[in-house]
């Protein structure tokens, strides 16, 4: 399936009432234009199926059916173009089956018949008309009553009334005066006028809900399944990368020191009887090796699950990380992320810490930067992380590079990672995580 990438809605500078008016007009236009489109789709579907049934005994039945499916697809594409104005969501178009290059005529004819979405498009053309007719009539009547009732006082004098005619005000026992008649009709019109946006919204949602379920439901389901599979692969890849890195760090650091410590202790035991001074010096070296090994193990444990992150939250953990950074780092973190009410999910905190730690490591190793800035902001449902440096640039997400591990970890958490690093710098790494 092909789906438009999620995007942050631009901030509008127009007054709120203007956006409400636009939505009201969009809903009304969607419903009122929906009936002609539904009628066209229904006629195309009925005519196509009828011709197919009549010609099925001949070789012409299948091409007619294929043409009907393609026509229903075209009408479905028109509907998908209209949906974002009502649903306020990016347009989603399914990935239809396409004929193989060089396929013959009959293979091309059969392809749309093997596509589930093509049949759903045809089903939508059949079932849409009754609902479109209902919503069209409701909205049109509401519009008519709203306009006619609100302006009733302007044309009441022009309505002929005979001795036997009774209007609504008289039937309700409000008398036969002009004021009562105008007041009642105006009140009904104002009520319909005030509720017209809600009625238009409800009618548009009914129409759009049917279209979304039939025309984009399969594509959205496949997209969600694909996203979950990608997150699963990213999680496995990130876990494997973390284990390989941990194994390499232990092998290159603490393991080598422990081997040397064993050798030093063995040598000190041999020297103890014959040369106590040399044994004492060897033991002093062994104590130094022990301290360095403990320091390396503490550094490794901080990379896996730093105690300060668990105890005091993300702001304190990032402050400690920035203080240890080899490149001077300016840190800006929302303070509420460290409060009990604003604390993130532990998995999200761990991912955010990992992103900043790995990004600062890459800055120190590869960027040649003189300064770095880390900014962490938390919204209601998203956490945004930005790491910028003034280095030489050229960073990318290709496999085998340091940033690929960050990308896997972010995808596994359901987020996105963007890298902007032109040659010559500067570099910006931006991660967007769900809270």
DRENPANU-263321 format. One record per residue (C-alpha): residue in one letter; x, y, z. Coordinates in steps of 0.5 Angstrom, whole numbers, padded with zeros to 4 digits. Layout:
<type=a, east=X, north=Y, up=Z>
...
***
This chain:
<type=x, east=0000, north=0000, up=0000>
<type=x, east=0002, north=0007, up=-0001>
<type=x, east=0001, north=0012, up=0004>
<type=x, east=0002, north=0019, up=0005>
<type=x, east=0008, north=0020, up=0010>
<type=x, east=0005, north=0023, up=0017>
<type=x, east=0006, north=0030, up=0017>
<type=x, east=0006, north=0036, up=0023>
<type=x, east=0000, north=0040, up=0021>
<type=x, east=0002, north=0047, up=0020>
<type=x, east=0000, north=0052, up=0025>
<type=x, east=-0005, north=0057, up=0022>
<type=x, east=-0005, north=0064, up=0023>
<type=x, east=-0012, north=0066, up=0021>
<type=x, east=-0018, north=0067, up=0027>
<type=x, east=-0021, north=0060, up=0029>
<type=x, east=-0028, north=0062, up=0027>
<type=x, east=-0025, north=0062, up=0020>
<type=x, east=-0022, north=0055, up=0020>
<type=x, east=-0029, north=0053, up=0023>
<type=x, east=-0033, north=0056, up=0017>
<type=x, east=-0028, north=0053, up=0012>
<type=x, east=-0029, north=0046, up=0015>
<type=x, east=-0037, north=0047, up=0015>
<type=x, east=-0036, north=0049, up=0008>
<type=x, east=-0032, north=0043, up=0006>
<type=x, east=-0037, north=0039, up=0010>
<type=x, east=-0043, north=0042, up=0006>
<type=x, east=-0039, north=0041, up=-0001>
<type=x, east=-0037, north=0034, up=0001>
<type=x, east=-0044, north=0032, up=0002>
<type=x, east=-0048, north=0036, up=-0003>
<type=x, east=-0043, north=0034, up=-0009>
<type=x, east=-0043, north=0026, up=-0006>
<type=x, east=-0050, north=0025, up=-0009>
<type=x, east=-0048, north=0026, up=-0016>
<type=x, east=-0042, north=0022, up=-0016>
<type=x, east=-0046, north=0017, up=-0012>
<type=x, east=-0051, north=0017, up=-0018>
<type=x, east=-0045, north=0016, up=-0023>
<type=x, east=-0042, north=0010, up=-0019>
<type=x, east=-0048, north=0007, up=-0018>
<type=x, east=-0050, north=0007, up=-0026>
<type=x, east=-0043, north=0005, up=-0028>
<type=x, east=-0043, north=-0001, up=-0023>
<type=x, east=-0050, north=-0003, up=-0025>
<type=x, east=-0049, north=-0002, up=-0032>
<type=x, east=-0043, north=-0006, up=-0032>
<type=x, east=-0045, north=-0012, up=-0028>
<type=x, east=-0051, north=-0012, up=-0032>
<type=x, east=-0047, north=-0012, up=-0039>
<type=x, east=-0042, north=-0017, up=-0036>
<type=x, east=-0048, north=-0022, up=-0034>
<type=x, east=-0051, north=-0021, up=-0041>
<type=x, east=-0044, north=-0023, up=-0044>
<type=x, east=-0041, north=-0028, up=-0040>
<type=x, east=-0043, north=-0033, up=-0044>
<type=x, east=-0038, north=-0030, up=-0050>
<type=x, east=-0031, north=-0028, up=-0049>
<type=x, east=-0033, north=-0020, up=-0048>
<type=x, east=-0036, north=-0021, up=-0041>
<type=x, east=-0029, north=-0021, up=-0038>
<type=x, east=-0026, north=-0015, up=-0041>
<type=x, east=-0033, north=-0011, up=-0039>
<type=x, east=-0032, north=-0013, up=-0032>
<type=x, east=-0025, north=-0011, up=-0032>
<type=x, east=-0027, north=-0004, up=-0035>
<type=x, east=-0032, north=-0004, up=-0030>
<type=x, east=-0027, north=-0005, up=-0024>
<type=x, east=-0023, north=0000, up=-0027>
<type=x, east=-0028, north=0005, up=-0028>
<type=x, east=-0030, north=0004, up=-0020>
<type=x, east=-0023, north=0005, up=-0019>
<type=x, east=-0023, north=0012, up=-0022>
<type=x, east=-0029, north=0014, up=-0018>
<type=x, east=-0026, north=0011, up=-0012>
<type=x, east=-0020, north=0015, up=-0013>
<type=x, east=-0024, north=0021, up=-0014>
<type=x, east=-0027, north=0020, up=-0007>
<type=x, east=-0020, north=0019, up=-0004>
<type=x, east=-0018, north=0026, up=-0006>
<type=x, east=-0024, north=0028, up=-0002>
<type=x, east=-0024, north=0025, up=0004>
<type=x, east=-0018, north=0029, up=0007>
<type=x, east=-0022, north=0035, up=0008>
<type=x, east=-0027, north=0031, up=0012>
<type=x, east=-0023, north=0026, up=0016>
<type=x, east=-0017, north=0031, up=0017>
<type=x, east=-0012, north=0026, up=0015>
<type=x, east=-0007, north=0024, up=0010>
<type=x, east=-0010, north=0021, up=0003>
<type=x, east=-0009, north=0014, up=0003>
<type=x, east=-0009, north=0010, up=-0004>
<type=x, east=-0008, north=0002, up=-0004>
<type=x, east=-0003, north=-0001, up=-0008>
<type=x, east=-0007, north=-0004, up=-0013>
<type=x, east=-0004, north=-0010, up=-0017>
<type=x, east=-0001, north=-0009, up=-0024>
<type=x, east=0000, north=-0013, up=-0030>
<type=x, east=0007, north=-0015, up=-0031>
<type=x, east=0011, north=-0012, up=-0036>
<type=x, east=0010, north=-0015, up=-0043>
<type=x, east=0004, north=-0019, up=-0040>
<type=x, east=-0002, north=-0021, up=-0046>
<type=x, east=-0009, north=-0018, up=-0047>
<type=x, east=-0012, north=-0023, up=-0043>
<type=x, east=-0007, north=-0023, up=-0037>
<type=x, east=-0008, north=-0015, up=-0036>
<type=x, east=-0016, north=-0017, up=-0036>
<type=x, east=-0015, north=-0022, up=-0031>
<type=x, east=-0011, north=-0017, up=-0026>
<type=x, east=-0016, north=-0013, up=-0023>
<type=x, east=-0021, north=-0019, up=-0022>
<type=x, east=-0015, north=-0022, up=-0017>
<type=x, east=-0015, north=-0015, up=-0013>
<type=x, east=-0019, north=-0015, up=-0007>
<type=x, east=-0019, north=-0007, up=-0007>
<type=x, east=-0022, north=-0007, up=-0014>
<type=x, east=-0028, north=-0011, up=-0011>
<type=x, east=-0029, north=-0006, up=-0005>
<type=x, east=-0029, north=0000, up=-0010>
<type=x, east=-0034, north=-0004, up=-0014>
<type=x, east=-0038, north=-0005, up=-0007>
<type=x, east=-0037, north=0002, up=-0005>
<type=x, east=-0041, north=0004, up=-0012>
<type=x, east=-0047, north=0000, up=-0010>
<type=x, east=-0048, north=0001, up=-0003>
<type=x, east=-0046, north=0009, up=-0003>
<type=x, east=-0052, north=0011, up=-0006>
<type=x, east=-0057, north=0010, up=-0001>
<type=x, east=-0053, north=0013, up=0005>
<type=x, east=-0051, north=0019, up=0000>
<type=x, east=-0059, north=0020, up=-0002>
<type=x, east=-0060, north=0021, up=0006>
<type=x, east=-0055, north=0025, up=0008>
<type=x, east=-0056, north=0030, up=0002>
<type=x, east=-0064, north=0030, up=0003>
<type=x, east=-0062, north=0032, up=0011>
<type=x, east=-0057, north=0037, up=0010>
<type=x, east=-0061, north=0040, up=0004>
<type=x, east=-0067, north=0041, up=0008>
<type=x, east=-0063, north=0044, up=0014>
<type=x, east=-0060, north=0049, up=0009>
<type=x, east=-0067, north=0051, up=0007>
<type=x, east=-0070, north=0051, up=0013>
<type=x, east=-0064, north=0055, up=0016>
<type=x, east=-0064, north=0060, up=0011>
<type=x, east=-0072, north=0061, up=0010>
<type=x, east=-0074, north=0061, up=0017>
<type=x, east=-0068, north=0066, up=0019>
<type=x, east=-0070, north=0071, up=0013>
<type=x, east=-0078, north=0070, up=0014>
<type=x, east=-0079, north=0077, up=0017>
<type=x, east=-0077, north=0079, up=0010>
<type=x, east=-0082, north=0076, up=0006>
<type=x, east=-0088, north=0074, up=0010>
<type=x, east=-0092, north=0080, up=0007>
<type=x, east=-0092, north=0076, up=0000>
<type=x, east=-0095, north=0070, up=0003>
<type=x, east=-0102, north=0069, up=0001>
<type=x, east=-0107, north=0067, up=0006>
<type=x, east=-0114, north=0066, up=0005>
<type=x, east=-0120, north=0065, up=0011>
<type=x, east=-0119, north=0058, up=0011>
<type=x, east=-0111, north=0057, up=0011>
<type=x, east=-0108, north=0057, up=0018>
<type=x, east=-0100, north=0057, up=0019>
<type=x, east=-0096, north=0054, up=0024>
<type=x, east=-0097, north=0059, up=0030>
<type=x, east=-0104, north=0059, up=0029>
<type=x, east=-0104, north=0051, up=0030>
<type=x, east=-0100, north=0052, up=0036>
<type=x, east=-0105, north=0056, up=0039>
<type=x, east=-0100, north=0063, up=0039>
<type=x, east=-0106, north=0067, up=0036>
<type=x, east=-0106, north=0070, up=0029>
<type=x, east=-0102, north=0076, up=0029>
<type=x, east=-0096, north=0077, up=0025>
<type=x, east=-0091, north=0078, up=0030>
<type=x, east=-0092, north=0071, up=0033>
<type=x, east=-0092, north=0068, up=0026>
<type=x, east=-0085, north=0072, up=0024>
<type=x, east=-0082, north=0070, up=0031>
<type=x, east=-0084, north=0063, up=0031>
<type=x, east=-0081, north=0062, up=0024>
<type=x, east=-0075, north=0066, up=0025>
<type=x, east=-0074, north=0062, up=0032>
<type=x, east=-0074, north=0055, up=0028>
<type=x, east=-0069, north=0058, up=0022>
<type=x, east=-0064, north=0061, up=0028>
<type=x, east=-0064, north=0054, up=0031>
<type=x, east=-0063, north=0050, up=0024>
<type=x, east=-0058, north=0056, up=0023>
<type=x, east=-0054, north=0055, up=0029>
<type=x, east=-0054, north=0047, up=0029>
<type=x, east=-0053, north=0047, up=0021>
<type=x, east=-0045, north=0046, up=0022>
<type=x, east=-0046, north=0040, up=0027>
<type=x, east=-0051, north=0037, up=0022>
<type=x, east=-0046, north=0038, up=0016>
<type=x, east=-0041, north=0035, up=0020>
<type=x, east=-0045, north=0029, up=0022>
<type=x, east=-0047, north=0028, up=0015>
<type=x, east=-0040, north=0028, up=0012>
<type=x, east=-0038, north=0024, up=0017>
<type=x, east=-0043, north=0018, up=0016>
<type=x, east=-0041, north=0019, up=0008>
<type=x, east=-0034, north=0019, up=0009>
<type=x, east=-0034, north=0013, up=0014>
<type=x, east=-0037, north=0009, up=0009>
<type=x, east=-0032, north=0011, up=0004>
<type=x, east=-0026, north=0010, up=0009>
<type=x, east=-0028, north=0003, up=0011>
<type=x, east=-0029, north=0001, up=0004>
<type=x, east=-0023, north=0005, up=0000>
<type=x, east=-0018, north=0005, up=0005>
<type=x, east=-0019, north=0000, up=0011>
<type=x, east=-0015, north=-0005, up=0007>
<type=x, east=-0009, north=-0001, up=0006>
<type=x, east=-0009, north=0002, up=0013>
<type=x, east=-0009, north=-0005, up=0016>
<type=x, east=-0004, north=-0007, up=0011>
<type=x, east=0000, north=-0001, up=0013>
<type=x, east=-0001, north=-0002, up=0021>
<type=x, east=0002, north=-0009, up=0020>
<type=x, east=0008, north=-0007, up=0016>
<type=x, east=0009, north=-0002, up=0021>
<type=x, east=0009, north=-0007, up=0027>
<type=x, east=0013, north=-0011, up=0023>
<type=x, east=0018, north=-0006, up=0021>
<type=x, east=0019, north=-0004, up=0029>
<type=x, east=0020, north=-0011, up=0030>
<type=x, east=0025, north=-0012, up=0026>
<type=x, east=0028, north=-0005, up=0028>
<type=x, east=0028, north=-0008, up=0035>
<type=x, east=0031, north=-0014, up=0034>
<type=x, east=0037, north=-0011, up=0030>
<type=x, east=0038, north=-0006, up=0035>
<type=x, east=0038, north=-0011, up=0041>
<type=x, east=0043, north=-0015, up=0036>
<type=x, east=0047, north=-0009, up=0035>
<type=x, east=0047, north=-0007, up=0043>
<type=x, east=0049, north=-0014, up=0045>
<type=x, east=0055, north=-0014, up=0039>
<type=x, east=0057, north=-0007, up=0042>
<type=x, east=0057, north=-0010, up=0049>
<type=x, east=0061, north=-0016, up=0048>
<type=x, east=0066, north=-0012, up=0044>
<type=x, east=0067, north=-0007, up=0049>
<type=x, east=0068, north=-0012, up=0055>
<type=x, east=0073, north=-0016, up=0050>
<type=x, east=0077, north=-0010, up=0049>
<type=x, east=0077, north=-0007, up=0056>
<type=x, east=0075, north=-0011, up=0062>
<type=x, east=0076, north=-0018, up=0060>
<type=x, east=0084, north=-0016, up=0058>
<type=x, east=0085, north=-0012, up=0064>
<type=x, east=0082, north=-0018, up=0068>
<type=x, east=0087, north=-0023, up=0064>
<type=x, east=0093, north=-0018, up=0066>
<type=x, east=0090, north=-0018, up=0073>
<type=x, east=0091, north=-0025, up=0074>
<type=x, east=0098, north=-0025, up=0071>
<type=x, east=0100, north=-0020, up=0076>
<type=x, east=0097, north=-0024, up=0082>
<type=x, east=0100, north=-0030, up=0080>
<type=x, east=0107, north=-0026, up=0079>
<type=x, east=0106, north=-0023, up=0085>
<type=x, east=0105, north=-0030, up=0089>
<type=x, east=0112, north=-0032, up=0086>
<type=x, east=0115, north=-0026, up=0088>
<type=x, east=0113, north=-0026, up=0095>
<type=x, east=0118, north=-0031, up=0098>
<type=x, east=0124, north=-0028, up=0094>
<type=x, east=0123, north=-0021, up=0093>
<type=x, east=0118, north=-0018, up=0097>
<type=x, east=0119, north=-0011, up=0094>
<type=x, east=0118, north=-0013, up=0087>
<type=x, east=0111, north=-0017, up=0090>
<type=x, east=0109, north=-0010, up=0093>
<type=x, east=0110, north=-0006, up=0087>
<type=x, east=0106, north=-0012, up=0083>
<type=x, east=0101, north=-0012, up=0088>
<type=x, east=0100, north=-0004, up=0087>
<type=x, east=0100, north=-0005, up=0079>
<type=x, east=0094, north=-0010, up=0080>
<type=x, east=0090, north=-0005, up=0085>
<type=x, east=0091, north=0000, up=0079>
<type=x, east=0088, north=-0005, up=0074>
<type=x, east=0082, north=-0007, up=0079>
<type=x, east=0080, north=0000, up=0079>
<type=x, east=0081, north=0002, up=0072>
<type=x, east=0077, north=-0005, up=0071>
<type=x, east=0071, north=-0002, up=0076>
<type=x, east=0071, north=0004, up=0072>
<type=x, east=0070, north=0001, up=0065>
<type=x, east=0065, north=-0003, up=0068>
<type=x, east=0061, north=0003, up=0071>
<type=x, east=0062, north=0006, up=0064>
<type=x, east=0059, north=0000, up=0061>
<type=x, east=0053, north=0000, up=0066>
<type=x, east=0051, north=0007, up=0065>
<type=x, east=0051, north=0006, up=0058>
<type=x, east=0046, north=0000, up=0059>
<type=x, east=0041, north=0003, up=0065>
<type=x, east=0044, north=0009, up=0068>
<type=x, east=0042, north=0009, up=0075>
<type=x, east=0041, north=0016, up=0075>
<type=x, east=0036, north=0015, up=0070>
<type=x, east=0032, north=0011, up=0074>
<type=x, east=0032, north=0015, up=0080>
<type=x, east=0032, north=0022, up=0078>
<type=x, east=0029, north=0022, up=0071>
<type=x, east=0031, north=0024, up=0064>
<type=x, east=0033, north=0031, up=0065>
<type=x, east=0038, north=0029, up=0071>
<type=x, east=0041, north=0023, up=0067>
<type=x, east=0042, north=0028, up=0060>
<type=x, east=0045, north=0033, up=0065>
<type=x, east=0050, north=0028, up=0067>
<type=x, east=0051, north=0026, up=0060>
<type=x, east=0053, north=0033, up=0057>
<type=x, east=0058, north=0034, up=0063>
<type=x, east=0062, north=0028, up=0061>
<type=x, east=0062, north=0029, up=0054>
<type=x, east=0068, north=0031, up=0050>
<type=x, east=0065, north=0036, up=0046>
<type=x, east=0063, north=0042, up=0050>
<type=x, east=0055, north=0041, up=0050>
<type=x, east=0049, north=0046, up=0051>
<type=x, east=0043, north=0042, up=0054>
<type=x, east=0036, north=0045, up=0054>
<type=x, east=0031, north=0040, up=0057>
<type=x, east=0024, north=0041, up=0059>
<type=x, east=0024, north=0041, up=0067>
<type=x, east=0017, north=0037, up=0067>
<type=x, east=0020, north=0031, up=0064>
<type=x, east=0023, north=0030, up=0071>
<type=x, east=0017, north=0031, up=0075>
<type=x, east=0013, north=0025, up=0078>
<type=x, east=0007, north=0028, up=0073>
<type=x, east=0011, north=0029, up=0067>
<type=x, east=0016, north=0023, up=0067>
<type=x, east=0016, north=0019, up=0061>
<type=x, east=0015, north=0011, up=0060>
<type=x, east=0021, north=0008, up=0062>
<type=x, east=0022, north=0005, up=0055>
<type=x, east=0021, north=0012, up=0052>
<type=x, east=0026, north=0015, up=0057>
<type=x, east=0031, north=0009, up=0056>
<type=x, east=0031, north=0010, up=0048>
<type=x, east=0031, north=0018, up=0049>
<type=x, east=0038, north=0017, up=0053>
<type=x, east=0040, north=0012, up=0048>
<type=x, east=0039, north=0017, up=0043>
<type=x, east=0043, north=0023, up=0046>
<type=x, east=0049, north=0018, up=0049>
<type=x, east=0050, north=0015, up=0042>
<type=x, east=0049, north=0022, up=0038>
<type=x, east=0054, north=0025, up=0043>
<type=x, east=0059, north=0019, up=0042>
<type=x, east=0059, north=0020, up=0034>
<type=x, east=0060, north=0028, up=0035>
<type=x, east=0066, north=0026, up=0039>
<type=x, east=0069, north=0021, up=0034>
<type=x, east=0067, north=0023, up=0028>
<type=x, east=0065, north=0030, up=0027>
<type=x, east=0071, north=0035, up=0029>
<type=x, east=0066, north=0039, up=0032>
<type=x, east=0068, north=0045, up=0037>
<type=x, east=0061, north=0045, up=0040>
<type=x, east=0054, north=0042, up=0041>
<type=x, east=0047, north=0043, up=0043>
<type=x, east=0042, north=0038, up=0045>
<type=x, east=0035, north=0040, up=0046>
<type=x, east=0029, north=0035, up=0049>
<type=x, east=0022, north=0038, up=0049>
<type=x, east=0016, north=0034, up=0051>
<type=x, east=0009, north=0035, up=0048>
<type=x, east=0002, north=0032, up=0050>
<type=x, east=0004, north=0026, up=0046>
<type=x, east=0011, north=0026, up=0043>
<type=x, east=0018, north=0027, up=0045>
<type=x, east=0022, north=0031, up=0040>
<type=x, east=0030, north=0030, up=0041>
<type=x, east=0035, north=0035, up=0037>
<type=x, east=0042, north=0034, up=0037>
<type=x, east=0046, north=0039, up=0033>
<type=x, east=0054, north=0040, up=0032>
<type=x, east=0058, north=0045, up=0028>
<type=x, east=0063, north=0039, up=0025>
<type=x, east=0065, north=0037, up=0018>
<type=x, east=0058, north=0034, up=0017>
<type=x, east=0057, north=0028, up=0012>
<type=x, east=0053, north=0024, up=0017>
<type=x, east=0048, north=0019, up=0014>
<type=x, east=0044, north=0013, up=0016>
<type=x, east=0047, north=0007, up=0012>
<type=x, east=0048, north=0001, up=0015>
<type=x, east=0055, north=0000, up=0019>
<type=x, east=0055, north=0007, up=0021>
<type=x, east=0054, north=0009, up=0028>
<type=x, east=0047, north=0013, up=0027>
<type=x, east=0044, north=0006, up=0024>
<type=x, east=0044, north=0003, up=0031>
<type=x, east=0040, north=0010, up=0033>
<type=x, east=0035, north=0009, up=0027>
<type=x, east=0034, north=0002, up=0029>
<type=x, east=0032, north=0004, up=0037>
<type=x, east=0028, north=0009, up=0035>
<type=x, east=0024, north=0005, up=0030>
<type=x, east=0023, north=0000, up=0035>
<type=x, east=0020, north=0005, up=0040>
<type=x, east=0015, north=0007, up=0034>
<type=x, east=0019, north=0014, up=0033>
<type=x, east=0022, north=0017, up=0027>
<type=x, east=0029, north=0019, up=0026>
<type=x, east=0032, north=0025, up=0021>
<type=x, east=0039, north=0027, up=0020>
<type=x, east=0041, north=0033, up=0016>
<type=x, east=0048, north=0033, up=0015>
<type=x, east=0051, north=0037, up=0009>
<type=x, east=0058, north=0036, up=0007>
<type=x, east=0062, north=0042, up=0011>
<type=x, east=0056, north=0042, up=0016>
<type=x, east=0053, north=0043, up=0021>
<type=x, east=0049, north=0037, up=0023>
<type=x, east=0043, north=0036, up=0026>
<type=x, east=0040, north=0029, up=0029>
<type=x, east=0032, north=0030, up=0030>
<type=x, east=0028, north=0024, up=0033>
<type=x, east=0021, north=0024, up=0034>
<type=x, east=0018, north=0019, up=0040>
<type=x, east=0011, north=0017, up=0042>
<type=x, east=0010, north=0019, up=0050>
***
